[in-house]
């Protein structure tokens, strides 16, 4: 998983694992937010780990707007 800043093309967070589950994605996001602060918008795929209640609640608590690829 990679977290990419689309404006600067920096990679504030990334991790490698053979399975991409919700807790793994949440941990990666927490690390990136702790090191680099909160963005205004988070854009992700519509995979279950990014649409899970845990992941989206974390974004909502931080006041980060959500955008998902392929979603109207």
N, C-alpha and C positions, 0 to 999 in steps of 0.2 A: 504494500500500500504506500502510495506517495501522496503527500499533501503539497500542492503547488500553488504559489502565489502567482496568479495570472498577470498581474501588473509588472512585477519585477522578474518573473520566471525563476525566482528562488524556490528551493525545496526546503521549507522549514521543518518538515517531518517526514520520515519514511521508515519502514520496517519490512523485513522479509520473513515470511512464514509459509509453510506448505498448505495451510488452510486459512481462509479469510472469514473469521467469525466475528460476531458483534463485539465481544469483549476486546478482541485484538484491535478492531477499528477504533473503539472508544479510547483505549489506552494510547493509541497513536495520536488521536486528536487531542487528548489531554496533554500529552507531551509537547505537541506543537503549540498549543495555546499558552502553556506555561512559559515556553521559551520565547515566543514571538508575539504574544498578544492575540486579541480577538479581531477577526476580519468582520466586515459588514455583511458579507454574503458567503455562504458555503454552497458550492455546486458539486453534485455527486451523481453517480449512476443510480438507478432505481433498484439495485440489488437489496436483498432482505436485510443485510447488516446496516445499510445506510437509511433504510426506512423503518427500522426497528424503533420501538418506543424509547429504548435506552439512548440510542444515538440521537434521535430527534429531540428528546427532552434535554439532552446536554446542550444542543445548539440553542434551543429556546431559552434555557436558563441564562446562557451567555448573551442573549439578545442578538443572535446571529440569524439573519434571514436565510431561508433554505430555497435552493433552486435545484431541480433534478433534470438531467438530460432526458429528452424524449417525452417529457411531461407537458401537457398543455398549460 
